[in-house]
Amino acid sequence: MIRSLIVLMALGATLPAAAQEVPTDTGQVRGRADGAVTVFKGLPYAAPPTGALRWRRPQAPTRWNGVREAVTFGADCLQNMLPGMAGSGRPMSEDCLYLNIWMPKPVAGATLPVMVWIHGGGFVSGSSALPETDGARLAGRGVVLVSFNYRLGRLGFFAHPALSAERDGGPTGNWGLMDQIAALAWVRRNIAAFGGDPANVTIFGESSGGESVARLMASPEAKGLFAKAITASGGGRDTWPTLAQAEAKGSAFANGADAAALRALPASAVLGGITMMNKEEDRYSGPITDGAIVPANADQLFAAGKQVAIPYIVGGNDDELSFVPAAFLPMLNGPVLATLASGADAVKAAYGSPQAADRHVAGDVLFAEPALALATRHARSGAPTWLYRFGYVAAAKRKADAGAGHATDVIFQFDNLAKDDPAPMPDDLAAADLLARYWTNFAKTGDPNGAGLPVWRPLDPASPETLSIGIAGTGMAPATTPALAAIAAARDAAK
């Protein structure tokens, strides 16, 4: 009898490390150990958006009996990969609304902060299953980490008069943003079973994921679903098309087809040739200022104080477009400068040399100045706000004429440099540890500061500072430069 009890106790002590069952509102799921955490992969947060559910609000997933094995990532949402882009390696499917959870060992009587990652990719590509966004390292720091897929391209962002007629007063067009909100609602309903605190959720994202974060902060549909937010390289001063403009592009794509015929199209026909470099702009709107989920432009909403007044981190990288060859920069800079109208010449002059302007103006217009603008507006609302500028480049990847390019910070945010090639140096690992500590401190307390970290002061709108994270060290620096001031002045004048 005693021997049997000892065996049972041993099994009970080791089983959670190997496999752990957790209840959700649609059935039991079983995860698997990943080092010190348990990971649950491929949990459906909505029904497959296929057939009659294509271009509809996400619906509740079907309940299942027994225990669902949550050991494999769900399919990536349909997308066209650019040559040379490293994807997740997962299959692609229209049936792609799945999420993943990394859960630390539960602590009796305690709930943990939750971090929900929204991937980037220009709203036309991306995945929650990329190695650099594996959540085990962040979860090991005492948070529950969630990531998910959402509809992309024309399957995720598509408006048409026939679809608008179906909405019965609800939102239409921004199906991918509706997916994001549905995933957050799933987290609110279920995350307590995974040891997380549904009242302490931080959303964070990069590029279009960061852009989503800013829109969700000002979305009536997302109110109450998160308590803190982080925007990395998310822009925020751009203008999304109106619903009427998006419907016109949808009609051009439909070429007379009604809603039933559109839903009967093969998914490949809907996907078309859309990529990061080819947005098929005559027939594809991208995300929409629809008046419901997205009431207006993000900077306008922030300026009016209509976003939620929550703790907020916002920033970007110091050389966002360093991946663009110099010969191609003039083709990129021209359209960007055109948005500044008559202020374009003053902006170029503010850089001190044509070479500096060519190198940095597009990145500053698209990312650096919007980050400062959103941070300043949010701080003026009275909410605690922190601004940063990330300039660290791993030792093996440094070049004399390039800083930290777009998205290179993501692997640092997740402290996953060990998954990179070539192997990181000690200083690289220290930079990743620093960023991950800021992020998880923020998720836990609403303040990124902590013992042993360089002090990161909240933003003062009257004298804005940024935390500069670079190869030479980390510390506070003035946030405003002559170039950023000129961009802001030109933007305001253009409006």
N, C-alpha and C positions, 0 to 999 in steps of 0.2 A: 504493500500500500504506500509506504513512504517513498519507495523507488518510483512508483507511478506518479506520485505528486511532484517529485523532483523533475521527472521527464516533462510533465505537463507545464510546470513553471518555466522550464527552459524553453519549451516551444512557445509559450506565451511571451517570453521576453524577446525571442528572436524573430517571431513572425512579422511584427510591424516593420522591422528593418528590411525584410525581403518583399513583403506585399502588405498593403493596407487597404481595407475597405472603408469607404466613406459614403454616406447617403446623400443623394441630391433629390431635387423635386421631381425627377423623372426616373429615378432608379439608383440602385447601388453601383458604385464603380470601384475598381481595384487598381491601385497604382503599384509602382515598383521603386525600389530603393535606387538612388543615384547619389552615392557617397553618403553624406550626412542628412540628405533630404529624401523625401518621397516625391516622385513625379507622376502626374496623371496627364496623359496625352490623349488628344482627340476626343474631348468631351463635347457633344453637340449642345450648343446653346440656342439653336433655332432649327426648325425643320429645313430640309434641303430646299433651296430657292429655285426649284426646277418646275417645268411644266406650267401648270396654272399659277404657281407661286413665283414665277419669274417676274421681276419688277413689281413685287408687292412687299409690304412691310413684313419683316421676319415674323414667322409664326412659331408657336411653342413646339419643341421637339416631341416626338412620340415617346410615351413611356415604354420601358422594357421590363421584362421579368428577369429574375435572377441577378447575377452580377456581371457587369460589363467590364471586360478587360481594357484598361486604359493605358496601353503600353506602346501605341503607335500614333505618331502625329497624323492628323487628318490631311486630306488633300489640300494643296495650295489652290487658291482661287485662280481661274483661268487668266492667263496673261501671255504676252509675247516677250521672250527674253532677248535682250540685245546680245550680239556676239561678244564673247569675252566676259559676260556677267556670270558670276557664280551664284547659282540659285541654291535652294535647299536640297535639291535632288528628289523631292517628293513628287508623286503624280499630281497632275492638275485636273480639276473638275469643277463643274458648275455647283456641285454639292460640296461646299467647302466651309460651312459655318461651324467651325470647331474651335475650342480653346484648350489651353494647357495650363496646369498648375504645378508649381514647385512648392512643397510644403515642408517646413522644418519639423523636427520632432515636437509633438504637442507638449505644452507645459500645462499641468493641471491648474484650472482656474484662471488661466491667462488667455488673452486673445492677442494676436499679432497684427501689426500694420500690414496693409495690402498694397502692392504696387502692380498696376495694370499697364502693360506695354502696348502701344499702338505703333505698328511698324510703318516705315516710310516706303517710298517707291513711286512718288508722283501720282498716286491714286490709280496707277495702271499696272503696277508690279509690286512684289514684296511677299514676305512670308513670315509666319510666326515660328518657323522651324529652322531658321538659320543657325549655324553653330555659334556665331558671335553673340546671339541673343538667347542662348541657353540660360535658363534662370537659376541653375543650381548654385552658382557662386553668390548671387545676391540673396537668395533664400537662406543660404548658410549664415548670413549676417543677421538673421532674425526677422525676416519679412516673408509673407506669402506672396509669391510672384506669379502673375497671370499674363499670358499672351494669347492672342487670337487672330484669326483671319477674318477679313471682311471683303465683300464683293468689290471688284475692281473694273476699271475701264467702262465700256458701254453696258456691261451687266450690272455695274455698281452705281453708275451715274448716267441716267437717261430719262429724259422727259419727252412726253408726246401728248397732244391734246386728248387722245383716247384714254391714256393712262390717267391724266388729270381728272377726267370725267368720272373715274372709278373711285376717287379718293374719299368721297363723303366728308369733306371738311378736314381730312387728315393731310399729312405731308405727302409729297410725291417727288420723284426725281432723284433724291439723295439716298438711294438704297444702301450704299456703303456706309454712310453715316448712321442710317437707321440700324444697320448691323452693329456698329460700334456701341450705340445706345442699348441695343438688346443684350450685347455681351456684358455691359456694365450692370444692367438690370439683373442678369443671371448671377453675376458676382454678388450683388446685394442680397439676393434671395438665398444663395447657397454657400457663400464663402465661410460662414461661421462653422460649418461642418468640417472645413479644412483647417481650422484653427485661426482663421482671419477675422478681423474686426470690420464688419460692414459699414461702420460709422467712421472708419479711418482708412479710406481708400485714396491713394495717390495715382493719378493717371500721368503717364509720361510717354513722349514720342519724339521721333526725329524726322525732319523733312516733312513730307505730307502727314506723317504721324503727329509731328509737332504742330503743324497747321491745323490738324483735326482737334488737338487739345485746345487751342485758342478758340476755335469755333464752338466746341462743347462747353467751354466756360461761359459763353454768352447764349447758349441754346436753352430755351424754355423746356424742351423735351428731355434734356439731360440733368435738369436741376435736381439736386439731392442725391445724385449717384456717386459723387466723389467729394473729397474734402480738401485736397491739395492737387497741384498740377505743376508739371515741368514741360516746357517747350524747348526743344533743341533744334536749331537751324530750321525753324518753321515759318519764316517769313511773317506775314500778317498784315502787310500794307497793300496786297494785291486785291483786285476786284473780280469776284466770281460772276459769271453771267446770271442774269435774272431768269426767272422761270419762263417768261415769254421768249427770251432769247434761246434758252435751252430747248424749249418746245419746237422752235423753228429749226434748230439743228437736228432734233429727233425726227421731225417730219421729213427733212431732207434725206435722212438715212432710211426712213420707212418707205419712201417712194410710193405712197398711196396705200400701204398695207395697214389693216386695222389691228387692234390689240390682239385678237386671237391669232392672226397671221404672224404677227411679230413674235408671239410666244411659241409658235410652232417652228420658227427658224432654228436650224442647227446652231448650237452654241458657238461653233467656229465662225459662222457667218456673222453673228453678233459681235464676237471678239474682233473680227476684221484684222487690220494691220496695225492697230494702235500699239505704240511703244513709248518709252520715255522720250525718244527723239522724233516721233511721228504721232501727233495727237489727232490726226484727221479732223482738223478744226472746223471744217465745213459741215461735218456730220457727227461730231462728238463734242459735248459741252464741258465734260469734266464736272467737278462738284459745283453746286448751284446755290445762289442766294435765293432760296425758295420762299422766304417769308414766314416759314414755320420753324423748321429746324435751324436754319440760318437766317435770322431776321434782316441782317445788313452786313456790310463789310466789318471785319474784325476790329480794325483800328477805330472805326466810327462807334462801334458798340463799346469799346474800351474807353474812348474819349468821353462818352456819355455816362460811364459808370454802370452800364447795363450787364456787365459780366458778374459772376459770383465773386464776392469779396473774400477770397480764400488765399492762404499762403501760396506763393507762385515763384518759381525759378524760370528764368528765360535767358537764352543766350545763343551762341553759335560759335563757329570756328573762325580762326583768324585769316584763313586763305581758302575760302569755300570752293573756289573754282580752280584750284591749283592743278586739277586733273585735266583741264582744258589746254591743249597745245596753244602756244602764243599766237601761231598763225591764224587760229580760229577765233581768238578773242574779239577782233573788230566786228565779226559777224554777230557775235553775241551782244557786244556792247551797244551796237547801233539801236536795236529795238528797245533795250533797257533804258538808254538815255532818252529815247523818244518819249517815254512816259513822263519825263521831267520837263518837257516842253521847253520854254524859253530859258529855264534855269540850267540846262545841260552844260552850257559853256562855263558857267560859274562853278559847277560841280567839278568839271575836269580841271579847271585852274586850281581848285582847292587842294589837289594832290601834289602840286609843286612841280610835276614833270609829266609830259605825255606818257612816258613809259609806266610811271606809277599809276596813272589814271587807267591806262589800258589793262594793267595787271589786276586792279582791285575794284574798279567802279561797279561792275556787274554784281560781284559778290556782296559789296556793301549795300547796293540798292536793294538787292533781293533778300538779304539776310541780316547784316549788321545793323543798319538803320532801323528796320522794322523791329528788331529785338529791343533796341533802346526805346523806340516809340511805345511799344506795348508795356515795357517795364515802367516807364515814366507814367503812362496813363493809369496803370494798375496801382502804382504807389500813391498816386494822387487820390485814388478812391479810398485810401486809408488802409488797404490790405498790405501785409508784409510781403516785400518783393525783393528778390535777389537777382542781379544781372551778372553774367559771366561771359568770358571770351576764352575759348579753348585753343591753345596753340602748341600743344605737345605732339611731337612726331617721334615714333619709335626709332631707336638708334639705327637700326638696319635699313630704315626707309627714308632717312633724311637726305635732302637735296639742298644745295646752296640757294636755289631760287624758288623754293616752295615751302609753305607752312602746312598747317593742318587742313586738309581738304575736306570736302563735304562727306559726311557720314563716317569719317575716320575715327570719330569720338565714340561711336556706338560700342565698339568692342571694349573700350575703356569704361564706359558706363556700367557694363555688365561684368567687368573684371575678368574677362575671358581671353586675355592675351596669350595664355598658355595654349589656346586652340589655334593661334596664328602661326604663320610660317613666314619668315624665320623665327626662331625661338627668341623670346624677349630678354632684354638685359635687365639687371636689377633696377635701374632707374625707370625703365618702362613699367615694370611691375609696381613700383612705388607710385607712379602717376595714376595707374589704374586703381590702385588701392585708395588713393586720395579721392578720386572722383566717386568711386563706389561708396566710400564713407560719407561724403557730402550727401549723396542721393539717399542713402538709407537712413542717415540721421534726420533728414528732412521728412521722410516718410514716417518716421517714428514720432517726431516731436513738432514738426512744422518749422524747424530751424535747422539749416544744414551744418551749423557749427558744432564742434565737439572737441574733446580733449585731444591734443596733439596735432590739430589741424590749423593751418594759417587762418586767421580771423577773416571772415567774410561778412562785411557790414551790409545791412539792408540798404536798399536804394533810397536816397534822399532826392526827390524830384528837383529840388532847388540846386543841388550840386551832385549830379549823378556820378557814381563810381561803379566800376566793374571789377570782378575778380578775374585777374589775368592768370591763366594756367599755362605755363610755358616750359620750354627746355631749361631756361635759366632759373626757374623757380616760380612760386605762386605768391601773389599778393595783390593788394588793391591798387587800382590805377584809375585816372580820369576816364569816364565813359565816352565823353564827347570829344571828337576830333574836328578839325576844320572841314574835312570831307563829309563827315556825317552830318554836321550842322548845315552844310550847303545842300546836301541831299534833302534833309528835312524841310529847309526853306523852299527849295524848288518844288517839292511835293505839295506843300501847303499852298503855294502860289498857283500851281497847276489846277488845284481844285476850286 
